[in-house]
Amino acid sequence: MDFKGDFAMRGGRCFPLTVSDNYSRKLLCCHGLANTAYAGVWPQFERLFAENGMPWSILSDNGTPFATRSLGGLSRLSKQFIDLGIRVERTNPGHPEQNGRHERMHRSLKAWLAGVDSVREELSTLRMRLDAFMKEYNEERMHEGLGGAVPSALYRPSPRAYTGRIVPYEYDSQAIIRSVRQSGEIKWRGRMVHASALLAGERIALLPYGDGVWEVRYRFHPLGFLNDRTGRIEPLTQWREIARPETPRCKQRV
């Protein structure tokens, strides 16, 4: 998933939200939004999940609204995915090739829009153009990487039905559980340690990592490492730095 940049339109700017299936390359969403705020983005994912089921993982870059600089890169949107049992994966900064198939689709979309004078068009008209591109890309354009097939012929919806219900998460029996206060802090070893205000009211787990260091997780999502000596949670240097058995397996990724 990503935004294909943004461009001027009549009365503002258009931000095309794009979501594709990693296996079949089917473009599941190509929808123009007036901004990148959660309020406009989340309803698109609710629609996608209702129509196609939920994936096991979602890959994005580190931009808004998919990620932030907070602990674990959590944003309101990515927390919503995690609460639904969807693993959040991110490319490393400056490495768009890690989502190469999606980037190639973006180049096709850019070429498709090259002759459009978007400044003169309303958002509703641009959305119709994006719908037309999605139909051609999925149903008419043969893909060399798919052996000449079209994405729609290979795509299969996920069997994970979307209900909107958040299922309570059971942590590993070895984990020490702490509740996050409204300030975004937890109490640890007699002192307050900042985690994330986004997790206020939630439970996080601390698992022994060695030598006074604890791995900190929200559900299955790694947040960082708590060092007893410094009393701080240090962020991960790589998003794929930790992989434990309880992490959902990536049977389907978008």
N, C-alpha and C positions, 0 to 999 in steps of 0.2 A: 504494500500500500504506500501511497505517496500523494503529494500534490504536484501536478505538472506546472510548477511555477505559478504565475498569475499574469494577467494581461488586462489592459484597459478595455472597458465597455461603457456603454452609455450610462452615466450616473454612478460609476464606481469601477470596481475591478472584479474580474472573474477568476476564481480559484478552482480548477478542475481536480476533484478528488478521484483518484484512480485506485482500483483494487483488482488484482488478477490472481488466478490460480497458478501456483508454481509448476504443477505437473502438466496440465493441458494448455497453459498459457491463456485460458479464456479470460477475457476482460469482464469482470463481474460488476464493476461500477466505473462509470466515467461521467461524473455529475458535477456540473458547475455550481459553486457556492459563492456567496458574496464575501465570505471571510473564512478563516480557518478555526473559528471558535468551536468549542465542544458542543454548544447548543445546536449547531447546524450539522456537525459531523456525526455525532452519535446516532441520530435517527436514520442516517444512511446505512450504518452498520446493523442497526436493529432490523431494517428491511432486508439486508443481505442475509443475515442469519435466519430470519423467518423463511426466506425463499430457498436458501441453499444449505441450511444447517450450519453448525459452528465448526470451524477448523480446530486442529490441535495447536497450531502456532500461527503467528502473524509476524512477518518481517517488515521492518520500516527503517528509515534513516533516523537521525537524532533530532529532527526538527519538530516544531510545534504543529499540531497538538499531540503528536505521538510520544514525545519524550520531553523532559526538562533536565535541568542541571541538578535537580534535587536528588536525594539518596535513591539509588537504584534506577535513576532516570525516570522516576514515576511521574506521570501526568494523570489528570482525571480520567482521560480516555484509556491509557494503558492499565490503570488500576481496574477500570471496568472490565477490560479483557481478562485480567488475572482473576478477578472475582468469579468470572464465568468459566474458569478452568482453561483459558487459552494462554499458551506460553507466548511471551513477548520476546522477539528476537530483534536485534538491531545491527545494522551494518556499522563498521568502524568509521569514524569521522574521516571524510576525504576519500572514501573508497566506494563510490557508487557502483563499481563493477561487481561488488558482492551481491547486488540485486540486479544483475546484468539483463536478465530477460525482461524485467519490468522497465528498465532504462531503454532497451531497444524498442519496446512498445511506445514509450514516450517520444522517441525520435519519429516514429510513424505518425503519432498524433500531431507533433509539431509540423510535419510536412503536410498533413491533412488540413491544418488550420492556416497554412502559409498565405493563402490567397484571400483570407477572410478579413474584412475591415471591421474588426470587433468594436472599434470605438463608436460605430454607428448602430450597434445592435444591443438589444435588451438582453437581460439574463435568460429570459424564457426562450428567445431565439437561439442563443448560444447553446442552451441545453439540448435543443432539438438537433443541432449540428453534432454535438457530442454523442447523442443517441445514435445518429446515423453512422458515425465513425465506429462505435462499438458494434453495431450490427454487421458492418462490412468486415471488421477485424475478426469477429467471432465466427461468422457464417459464410463469408464469401472469399476471404483472402487465404490462399493456401500457404502454409508455413513450411519452409525447407527443413527446419529443425524438428518438425513433426512428421517428416516423411511425405510431405505434400498434403497432409490432412488439415482440416480446419479445427480450431480449438473446441467449438461446440460439439464436434463429433467424439471428442475424447473426454470431455468433462463429465464428472460424476459428482453429484451433491454429497455433502457429508452426512453420515448417518446420525450425527449428534444433533438432535432436535433442540431448537432454541425455545425456552419457556420464559426467560427473563428471571428465573428464580436463582438466587445465590445460595449455593449449598455450603453449609459449614465445613471448614477444612480441619482435618485431623492431622496434627503434627506428629513427627517421629517421637517415639517414646523417650528417646534420649534428649529431646529438646527441652530447654528451659523457656517457659512462656512468660512474656511480659505484655501488659496492656499499654497502649499508647494513650497518653493523656491529651487533653484538648490543646495543650501547648505544643504538642508534637514530641514530647519527651517520654522516656521510660525511666523507672527507678532501677538502678543497678549498683550493687555493692555499696549501698548507702548514699549514692549521689545521683543527680539527674543527668541523663544523657540524651542529647537531642537525636531524634530519628527523623520524623517527617510529619508536619501538620496535616498532610493529606491522609495520613493513617490514623488520625485521631479517632479513638473508640475501637480500633482494631487490635487484634492480638498478633504479635510477631514472635518468632522463635530464635533462640540463640543455641547454636550447636558447637561443642568444643572442637577447636581447630588445632590447638597446640600452643604451649608456651604462653599462656595468658591471653590468647587470641580466640575470639568467638566469631563464627560465621553467623550473620544475621539475615534472616529471611522473612518476607511476607508471603504467606502461603508457600508456594514453590519458587517464588521469584527471589533471586539473590539481591540483597540490599548493600552489603559491604561486610567489613570486619570490625568488630569491637575489640579494642585493645585495653586490657585492664590497667595498663600503666598510664596511658594518656586519658582514658575515660572518654574516648571519642570513637565514633563509627567512621572508619575510613572507606571511601567509595571503591568500587571495583575498578581495576585498570582496563579490563577487557570484559565485555558483556558475556562472553562464553567462558569466563575464568573458572566457574564452578558448574559441575553437572553431577547431581546426585540421583539415585534411583527413583526418588519420589517425584521427580520432575516429569510432567506429562510427556509422553512420547509423541513425536511429530509425525503422526500418521497422515496428516494433511496440512499443508501450509498455504497461506495466501499472502 
